[in-house]
């Protein structure tokens, strides 16, 4: 991200962007791990493409 645009943003927007950058990938990882656990218990339920 270009730093001159980041400087112009308010502090609430900066906080939101930083939290989204951290929480977003963790949420995706959590969903993948949950699906793998469901697949281990019941392989017919989940089909990976």
Backbone as JSON, one array per atom type, in Angstrom:
{
  "sequence": "XXXXXXXXXXXXXXXXXXXXXXXXXXXXXXXXXXXXXXXXXXXXXXXXX",
  "N": [[0.85, -1.17, 0.0], [0.51, 2.2, -0.79], [2.31, 4.63, 0.98], [1.64, 7.36, 1.2], [-1.11, 7.49, 0.82], [-1.97, 6.06, 2.99], [-1.25, 7.64, 5.15], [-3.04, 9.75, 4.99], [-5.44, 8.72, 5.89], [-7.95, 8.33, 8.46], [-7.48, 7.51, 11.97], [-9.19, 5.47, 12.82], [-9.82, 4.11, 10.46], [-7.3, 3.19, 9.72], [-6.82, 1.43, 11.85], [-8.85, -0.46, 11.38], [-8.02, -1.51, 8.9], [-5.56, -2.65, 9.62], [-6.37, -4.56, 11.54], [-8.02, -6.14, 9.94], [-6.16, -7.17, 8.18], [-4.84, -8.93, 9.81], [-6.79, -10.58, 11.1], [-8.35, -11.59, 8.99], [-6.83, -13.56, 7.31], [-6.41, -15.42, 9.39], [-9.0, -16.24, 9.96], [-9.71, -17.5, 7.56], [-7.87, -19.61, 7.59], [-8.82, -20.93, 9.87], [-11.34, -21.84, 8.96], [-10.56, -23.61, 6.94], [-9.14, -25.53, 8.46], [-11.24, -26.44, 10.07], [-12.92, -27.6, 8.12], [-11.22, -29.65, 7.26], [-11.13, -31.2, 9.57], [-13.8, -32.02, 9.74], [-13.88, -33.48, 7.4], [-12.15, -35.57, 8.02], [-13.6, -36.95, 9.98], [-15.99, -37.57, 8.63], [-15.74, -38.46, 5.58], [-17.38, -38.38, 3.29], [-18.86, -36.13, 3.44], [-17.49, -33.74, 2.81], [-16.11, -32.47, -0.13], [-13.22, -31.85, -1.76], [-12.19, -29.73, -4.31]],
  "CA": [[0.0, 0.0, 0.0], [1.3, 3.43, -0.88], [2.3, 5.26, 2.3], [1.01, 8.67, 1.21], [-2.55, 7.29, 1.0], [-2.18, 5.54, 4.34], [-1.1, 8.76, 6.08], [-4.22, 10.61, 4.91], [-6.61, 8.07, 6.48], [-8.14, 8.55, 9.89], [-6.93, 6.43, 12.78], [-10.13, 4.34, 12.86], [-9.68, 3.36, 9.22], [-6.02, 2.49, 9.81], [-7.0, 0.31, 12.77], [-9.66, -1.45, 10.7], [-7.19, -2.16, 7.88], [-4.58, -3.49, 10.29], [-7.05, -5.72, 12.12], [-8.48, -7.0, 8.84], [-4.99, -7.86, 7.62], [-4.45, -9.98, 10.74], [-7.9, -11.48, 11.4], [-8.83, -12.22, 7.76], [-6.15, -14.84, 7.03], [-6.63, -16.37, 10.48], [-10.35, -16.78, 9.79], [-9.67, -18.45, 6.44], [-7.16, -20.79, 8.09], [-9.74, -21.63, 10.78], [-12.36, -22.54, 8.17], [-9.91, -24.75, 6.27], [-8.88, -26.56, 9.47], [-12.54, -27.01, 10.45], [-13.35, -28.48, 7.05], [-10.38, -30.85, 7.27], [-11.55, -32.04, 10.7], [-15.07, -32.64, 9.35], [-13.57, -34.48, 6.37], [-11.55, -36.73, 8.67], [-14.66, -37.69, 10.66], [-16.98, -38.04, 7.67], [-15.16, -38.07, 4.28], [-18.36, -38.18, 2.23], [-19.51, -34.85, 3.64], [-16.7, -32.66, 2.22], [-15.38, -32.83, -1.35], [-12.29, -30.8, -2.21], [-12.11, -29.68, -5.78]],
  "C": [[0.89, 1.23, 0.0], [1.18, 4.21, 0.41], [1.63, 6.62, 2.31], [-0.51, 8.55, 1.35], [-2.86, 6.84, 2.43], [-2.1, 6.65, 5.37], [-2.36, 9.61, 6.12], [-5.45, 10.0, 5.58], [-6.72, 8.39, 7.97], [-7.65, 7.33, 10.67], [-7.87, 5.23, 12.87], [-10.01, 3.48, 11.61], [-8.37, 2.58, 9.22], [-6.14, 1.27, 10.72], [-7.79, -0.82, 12.12], [-8.83, -2.22, 9.67], [-6.18, -3.1, 8.53], [-5.21, -4.73, 10.9], [-7.53, -6.68, 11.05], [-7.33, -7.79, 8.25], [-4.55, -9.01, 8.52], [-5.56, -11.02, 10.89], [-8.39, -12.23, 10.15], [-8.15, -13.54, 7.44], [-6.33, -15.88, 8.13], [-8.01, -17.01, 10.37], [-10.39, -17.81, 8.66], [-8.97, -19.73, 6.86], [-8.06, -21.61, 9.02], [-10.8, -22.42, 10.03], [-11.76, -23.76, 7.48], [-9.65, -25.87, 7.27], [-10.17, -27.22, 9.94], [-13.04, -27.98, 9.39], [-12.51, -29.76, 7.0], [-10.76, -31.78, 8.41], [-12.87, -32.74, 10.37], [-14.8, -33.73, 8.32], [-12.96, -35.73, 6.98], [-12.62, -37.59, 9.34], [-15.65, -38.31, 9.68], [-16.54, -37.64, 6.26], [-16.19, -37.81, 3.19], [-19.0, -36.79, 2.31], [-18.81, -33.69, 2.92], [-16.0, -33.2, 0.97], [-14.51, -31.64, -1.74], [-12.2, -30.85, -3.71], [-10.72, -29.32, -6.21]]
}
